[in-house]
Amino acid sequence: MYLIFRCDCGRGMYAKEGVATRKCVCGKTIKVKTRRIIKKVEDYQTASDEVRDLQEEKYGGTFFTTADKVK
């Protein structure tokens, strides 16, 4: 079972059930027990897809562009 939750920075993350901590890309170490669990899923592929959906919901869809067009 995998748990899906958010970091304080807003990034969606997942961890295997029973794991005590998880490190976010922002640098913060998160205690999984203290997080509000958004969803539980059976396998890591589904967890990855759910996190991708959370990221797209918050930041919009994924797209490719050149550096001169980034705001």
N, C-alpha and C positions, 0 to 999 in steps of 0.2 A: 504494500500500500504506500502511496506517495502523497504527501501533503503539499498543497499549493497555498502560498501566502505572499505578502508584500513586505519589502524592506521599508524602513522609514523614509528612504529617498524616493519610494514609489515603484521601484523595480519589482516585477513579479518574479518569484522564485519557487523552486520545489525542493523537497528533501524527502529521503526515505523515512518512513515512520520508525521512530526509535532513535533517530540521530539527535544529539543534544544541541549542536550548534551548526551554523551555516555561515559562510563568509560571502558577503555581497561584493560586487565589483566596485562599489563606492568605498570599500574598505571597512565597513562596519561588520562586526561579528554579531550574529543574531542568535538568540536562544529560541529555538523552535517552539519549546513549550509555552513561551509567553506570547507568541504571535496568535492573531486571530486567523484561523484556518478558513480559507475561502472555499476550498474544495478538496475532496479526497478522490484519488483515482487509483486504478489497479497497477498500471505499468508505466515505465519511464517515458515511452513514446507518447502516450496520452498526456502525461504531465508536461512534457516539452511543448506539445501543441497547445495546451491550456495556458501555459505561461506566455507563449507567443501571442495568443489571443488577448491576454491581459495587457501586454505591451502595446499591441495595435490599438486597443481600446483607449489607452491613456495617451499614446504619442502619435497615433495615426498609422496608416499602412506603411509597409516597407517600400522604399523606392531607391533608385540609384540616380545620382546626379554628379556633377563636377563641383569642385571646391569653389569656383567663382560664383556659383548659383546659390550657395548656402547662405542663409540669412544670419 
